[in-house]
Amino acid sequence: MKLSGNTILITGGSSGIGLELSKRLINNQNKVIICGRSLQKLERAKAELPQLETIQCDLSQKEQCKALALEVMEKYPETNVLINNAALVHKVDFLSTDHIMEMAEQELETNFLAPLRLIHFLYPQLQQNADAHIINVTTGLIYTPRADYPFYNATKAALHSFTQVFRNKTETGKVRTVEVMFPAVNTPWHKGNPPKIAISTEKAVDGMLAGLQKGSPEVRIAGVKLLYKISRIAPKFAFNKINSLADV
């Protein structure tokens, strides 16, 4: 993938990895559009990066997801890269938490169905533009789930599976499909208490951009490379190891 001259939609681009990625891509002469639920965070990102285009959208709401796609198609028909980065997680006990099914539905809608909807709506437009890419962001936990996250692992594993199938079904087309798998990253996700193994957003984005530039269909960042290998050789050991960490 060329890293300049693109028009890129990044979901969840107002903080963490999404914001760091926006900075790098803008500096590389790309037009970057971000969306997010929080208007305050979007305004803060815009103040930091005036070149950003921002759209408020709750991706867990299917009508808002469709409205986002329609706005992008109308205002930015040259869009050639979709980065499905937005995600949320509930660190809860499945059996003892009130309103647990509402949490499950919110994660399913945001982490899995929203990327599918955006791909479905935007794919015809992406096909018309040069060097088009769909980039789905997942996690090393697709290989070895974290027991604290009853839904997050499953939603990302579902997106991983869909991405493999979609890539296979569209491999003769003009749009390339890439999956980027991150380890723990020091972002607001951890609410000020990141685990010791967390890497910086800068290092995470360095790895992502390097993999994209190489044209890799699956980009495993930092510790995900090792986790992938261990999970294939000794899955029980990998599961016990990932769940022995204080926080991920």
C-alpha positions as CSV (number, residue, x, y, z in Angstrom):
1,M,0.0,0.0,0.0
2,K,1.3,3.5,-0.8
3,L,1.2,5.7,2.3
4,S,0.6,9.0,0.7
5,G,-2.0,10.6,-1.6
6,N,-5.0,8.6,-0.1
7,T,-8.3,9.6,1.2
8,I,-8.8,7.5,4.3
9,L,-11.8,6.9,6.7
10,I,-10.7,5.8,10.1
11,T,-13.3,4.7,12.6
12,G,-12.5,5.4,16.3
13,G,-10.0,8.0,15.1
14,S,-10.3,10.5,18.0
15,S,-8.0,8.9,20.5
16,G,-5.4,6.1,21.0
17,I,-4.2,4.2,18.0
18,G,-6.7,5.9,15.7
19,L,-5.5,9.4,16.6
20,E,-1.8,8.5,16.3
21,L,-2.5,6.9,12.9
22,S,-4.3,10.0,11.8
23,K,-1.3,12.2,12.7
24,R,1.1,10.0,10.7
25,L,-1.2,9.8,7.7
26,I,-1.9,13.5,7.6
27,N,1.9,14.1,7.8
28,N,2.3,11.8,4.8
29,Q,0.0,14.0,2.6
30,N,-3.2,12.0,3.0
31,K,-6.7,13.3,3.6
32,V,-8.1,11.7,6.8
33,I,-11.7,11.4,7.9
34,I,-12.4,10.1,11.4
35,C,-15.6,9.2,13.1
36,G,-16.4,8.7,16.8
37,R,-19.2,8.7,19.3
38,S,-17.9,11.6,21.4
39,L,-18.3,15.0,19.9
40,Q,-15.9,16.4,22.6
41,K,-13.2,14.0,21.6
42,L,-13.7,14.7,17.9
43,E,-13.4,18.5,18.6
44,R,-10.3,17.9,20.6
45,A,-8.8,15.9,17.8
46,K,-9.7,18.6,15.3
47,A,-8.1,21.2,17.4
48,E,-4.9,19.2,17.5
49,L,-5.1,18.3,13.8
50,P,-7.0,21.0,11.9
51,Q,-6.6,19.1,8.6
52,L,-8.9,16.3,10.0
53,E,-12.4,15.8,8.7
54,T,-14.6,14.6,11.5
55,I,-18.0,12.9,11.6
56,Q,-19.9,12.1,14.8
57,C,-21.3,8.5,14.7
58,D,-22.3,5.8,17.1
59,L,-21.3,2.7,15.1
60,S,-23.4,0.4,17.4
61,Q,-26.5,2.0,15.8
62,K,-27.0,0.5,12.4
63,E,-28.8,3.6,11.0
64,Q,-26.0,5.9,12.1
65,C,-23.5,3.5,10.5
66,K,-25.4,3.7,7.2
67,A,-25.6,7.5,7.5
68,L,-21.8,7.6,8.0
69,A,-21.3,5.6,4.8
70,L,-23.7,7.7,2.8
71,E,-22.0,10.9,4.0
72,V,-18.6,9.6,3.1
73,M,-19.8,8.6,-0.4
74,E,-21.4,12.0,-1.0
75,K,-18.7,14.3,0.4
76,Y,-15.6,12.2,-0.2
77,P,-16.1,10.1,-3.3
78,E,-12.4,9.7,-3.8
79,T,-12.1,7.7,-0.5
80,N,-9.9,4.7,-1.3
81,V,-9.0,3.4,2.2
82,L,-11.4,2.2,5.0
83,I,-9.7,1.4,8.3
84,N,-12.1,-0.4,10.7
85,N,-10.4,0.6,14.0
86,A,-13.2,1.4,16.4
87,A,-13.9,-1.1,19.2
88,L,-15.2,-1.3,22.7
89,V,-14.8,-3.8,25.5
90,H,-16.6,-4.7,28.8
91,K,-14.4,-6.3,31.4
92,V,-17.1,-8.0,33.3
93,D,-18.3,-11.4,34.7
94,F,-20.9,-12.9,32.4
95,L,-23.1,-14.5,35.1
96,S,-23.1,-11.8,37.8
97,T,-23.4,-8.6,35.8
98,D,-26.7,-6.8,35.3
99,H,-27.7,-5.9,31.7
100,I,-25.0,-8.2,30.4
101,M,-26.9,-9.0,27.2
102,E,-27.1,-5.3,26.4
103,M,-23.3,-5.1,26.7
104,A,-22.9,-8.1,24.5
105,E,-25.1,-6.6,21.8
106,Q,-23.3,-3.3,22.0
107,E,-19.9,-5.0,21.5
108,L,-21.2,-7.2,18.7
109,E,-22.7,-4.2,16.9
110,T,-19.6,-2.0,17.3
111,N,-16.7,-4.5,16.9
112,F,-18.1,-6.9,14.3
113,L,-21.3,-5.7,12.6
114,A,-20.3,-2.1,12.1
115,P,-17.1,-3.1,10.0
116,L,-19.3,-5.4,7.9
117,R,-21.8,-2.7,7.3
118,L,-19.2,-0.2,6.3
119,I,-17.5,-2.7,4.0
120,H,-20.9,-3.6,2.4
121,F,-21.9,0.1,1.8
122,L,-18.5,1.4,0.7
123,Y,-17.1,-1.4,-1.3
124,P,-18.7,-0.3,-4.6
125,Q,-17.1,3.1,-4.2
126,L,-13.7,1.7,-3.1
127,Q,-13.6,-0.4,-6.3
128,Q,-13.7,2.7,-8.4
129,N,-10.6,4.3,-6.8
130,A,-7.0,3.5,-7.2
131,D,-4.9,1.6,-4.6
132,A,-8.1,0.8,-2.6
133,H,-7.7,-1.0,0.7
134,I,-9.9,-2.3,3.5
135,I,-8.0,-2.6,6.8
136,N,-9.6,-4.4,9.7
137,V,-8.0,-4.0,13.1
138,T,-8.1,-7.0,15.4
139,T,-6.0,-8.3,18.3
140,G,-3.7,-11.1,19.3
141,L,-6.6,-12.3,21.5
142,I,-8.1,-13.8,18.4
143,Y,-5.6,-16.6,18.9
144,T,-5.8,-16.9,22.7
145,P,-8.8,-15.3,24.4
146,R,-8.6,-13.3,27.6
147,A,-11.1,-14.6,30.2
148,D,-11.8,-11.1,31.5
149,Y,-13.4,-10.2,28.2
150,P,-16.4,-12.4,27.6
151,F,-17.4,-10.7,24.3
152,Y,-14.4,-8.8,23.0
153,N,-12.3,-11.9,22.1
154,A,-15.3,-13.4,20.3
155,T,-16.2,-10.3,18.3
156,K,-12.6,-9.8,17.1
157,A,-12.3,-13.5,16.3
158,A,-15.4,-13.2,14.2
159,L,-14.0,-10.2,12.4
160,H,-10.7,-12.2,11.8
161,S,-12.7,-15.1,10.3
162,F,-14.8,-12.8,8.1
163,T,-11.7,-11.0,6.9
164,Q,-10.0,-14.2,5.8
165,V,-13.2,-15.3,3.9
166,F,-13.8,-11.8,2.4
167,R,-10.1,-11.6,1.2
168,N,-10.5,-14.9,-0.5
169,K,-13.7,-14.0,-2.2
170,T,-12.5,-10.7,-3.5
171,E,-8.8,-11.5,-4.3
172,T,-9.3,-11.0,-8.0
173,G,-10.8,-7.5,-7.5
174,K,-9.2,-4.1,-7.2
175,V,-9.6,-3.8,-3.4
176,R,-7.0,-5.3,-1.1
177,T,-8.1,-6.6,2.3
178,V,-5.6,-6.4,5.2
179,E,-5.9,-7.4,8.9
180,V,-3.7,-5.7,11.5
181,M,-3.4,-7.5,14.9
182,F,-2.3,-5.4,17.8
183,P,-1.0,-6.5,21.2
184,A,-1.8,-4.5,24.4
185,V,-1.2,-0.8,23.6
186,N,-0.9,2.1,26.0
187,T,-4.1,3.9,25.1
188,P,-7.1,5.4,27.0
189,W,-8.5,1.8,26.7
190,H,-6.7,1.0,29.9
191,K,-8.0,4.0,31.8
192,G,-4.6,5.2,33.0
193,N,-3.4,1.7,34.2
194,P,-1.8,0.0,31.2
195,P,-0.2,-3.4,31.7
196,K,3.6,-3.6,31.8
197,I,3.6,-5.4,28.4
198,A,1.8,-2.6,26.6
199,I,3.6,-0.9,23.8
200,S,3.3,2.7,22.9
201,T,0.9,4.0,20.3
202,E,3.9,5.2,18.3
203,K,5.4,1.7,18.2
204,A,2.1,0.2,17.4
205,V,1.5,2.5,14.4
206,D,5.1,2.1,13.3
207,G,4.5,-1.7,13.0
208,M,1.2,-1.2,11.2
209,L,2.6,1.2,8.6
210,A,5.6,-1.0,8.0
211,G,3.4,-4.0,7.4
212,L,1.0,-2.0,5.1
213,Q,4.0,-0.7,3.1
214,K,5.3,-4.3,2.6
215,G,1.9,-5.4,1.3
216,S,1.4,-8.0,4.0
217,P,-2.2,-9.4,4.1
218,E,-1.9,-10.0,7.8
219,V,0.2,-7.7,10.0
220,R,1.1,-9.0,13.4
221,I,2.5,-6.4,15.7
222,A,5.2,-7.0,18.3
223,G,4.1,-9.7,20.8
224,V,1.3,-11.0,18.5
225,K,3.9,-12.7,16.4
226,L,5.1,-14.8,19.3
227,L,1.6,-15.4,20.7
228,Y,0.5,-16.7,17.2
229,K,3.3,-19.3,17.2
230,I,2.8,-20.4,20.8
231,S,-0.9,-20.8,20.3
232,R,-0.3,-23.1,17.4
233,I,2.2,-25.3,19.2
234,A,0.9,-25.2,22.8
235,P,-2.6,-23.7,23.0
236,K,-3.2,-24.5,26.6
237,F,0.1,-23.0,27.7
238,A,-0.7,-19.8,25.6
239,F,-4.2,-19.6,27.2
240,N,-2.8,-19.9,30.7
241,K,0.0,-17.4,30.0
242,I,-2.2,-14.7,28.6
243,N,-4.7,-15.1,31.5
244,S,-1.9,-15.0,34.1
245,L,-1.1,-11.4,33.2
246,A,-2.4,-8.8,35.7
247,D,-4.1,-6.9,32.9
248,V,-4.2,-6.9,29.1
